[in-house]
Amino acid sequence: MIVAASSNQMMSPYVISAVTMKDSHFDDRAKQAAKILEAPAQYKVCEGCGSIVTLRTVSCPSCHAYLFDQTDSRVIKQATALAKKNASSVLSSDLI
């Protein structure tokens, strides 16, 4: 939450960048969900963690599960849900 600063105070650039990053994060998730919703038949949902992966994926890159639900209705429901919430997976790129 951002509290408006008075006219003689300046907001920290870290606060502004954190808000910008958060907003861009949701924009990225919304764009990815839109891409999935355009062609849900090309994706499937991991039964282990709920990640959405392409059909050619053999095991989930997040949890290494190998059971998937590839019905269009499940993919659409999961893409819609994931677009509205914060990411909770820790990816290898987060560890670098």
C-alpha positions in Angstrom: 0.0 0.0 0.0 1.3 3.4 -0.9 0.6 6.4 1.3 0.6 9.7 -0.5 3.5 11.9 0.4 3.0 15.5 1.2 4.2 18.0 -1.4 7.5 18.6 0.4 8.3 14.9 0.7 9.6 12.6 -2.0 8.7 8.9 -2.2 11.5 6.5 -2.0 12.5 5.2 -5.5 12.5 1.7 -4.0 8.8 2.0 -3.1 8.0 3.2 -6.6 10.0 0.4 -8.3 8.4 -2.2 -6.1 5.0 -1.0 -7.1 6.0 -0.9 -10.7 7.4 -4.4 -10.5 4.3 -5.7 -8.9 2.0 -4.2 -11.5 4.2 -5.5 -14.4 4.2 -8.9 -12.7 0.4 -9.0 -12.9 0.5 -7.7 -16.5 2.9 -10.5 -17.4 0.6 -13.1 -15.8 -2.5 -11.6 -17.5 -0.7 -11.7 -20.9 0.4 -15.3 -20.3 -3.1 -16.3 -19.3 -4.6 -14.6 -22.4 -2.1 -16.6 -24.6 -3.2 -19.8 -22.9 -6.9 -19.0 -23.2 -6.5 -18.4 -26.9 -5.5 -22.1 -27.4 -6.2 -24.2 -24.3 -5.9 -27.4 -26.2 -2.2 -26.8 -26.5 -1.7 -26.9 -22.7 -2.3 -29.1 -19.7 -2.4 -28.6 -15.9 -0.1 -30.4 -13.5 -2.0 -32.4 -11.0 0.8 -32.0 -8.5 1.1 -28.2 -8.2 -1.4 -26.7 -10.6 1.2 -25.3 -13.1 0.2 -24.9 -16.7 2.6 -26.5 -19.1 2.6 -27.2 -22.9 1.4 -30.6 -24.2 4.9 -31.8 -25.0 6.0 -31.5 -21.4 6.7 -34.9 -19.9 7.3 -33.9 -16.3 6.4 -30.7 -14.5 9.4 -28.3 -14.3 8.1 -27.0 -10.9 7.3 -30.1 -8.9 8.5 -33.0 -11.2 5.1 -34.6 -11.2 4.0 -36.5 -14.3 0.2 -36.5 -14.0 -1.7 -33.9 -16.0 -5.2 -32.8 -16.8 -5.4 -31.6 -20.4 -9.1 -31.0 -20.6 -9.9 -27.5 -22.0 -12.2 -26.7 -19.1 -9.5 -27.4 -16.5 -6.9 -25.4 -18.4 -9.2 -22.4 -18.8 -10.2 -22.5 -15.1 -6.6 -22.7 -14.0 -5.3 -20.0 -16.3 -8.1 -17.7 -15.1 -7.2 -18.4 -11.5 -3.5 -18.0 -11.9 -3.8 -14.7 -13.7 -5.5 -13.3 -10.6 -3.1 -14.4 -7.9 0.6 -13.8 -7.0 3.1 -16.3 -8.2 4.1 -18.7 -5.4 6.5 -21.1 -7.2 10.3 -20.7 -6.7 12.0 -21.1 -10.0 15.7 -21.8 -10.6 16.0 -18.3 -12.0 14.9 -16.9 -8.6 17.9 -18.7 -6.9 20.6 -16.9 -9.0 
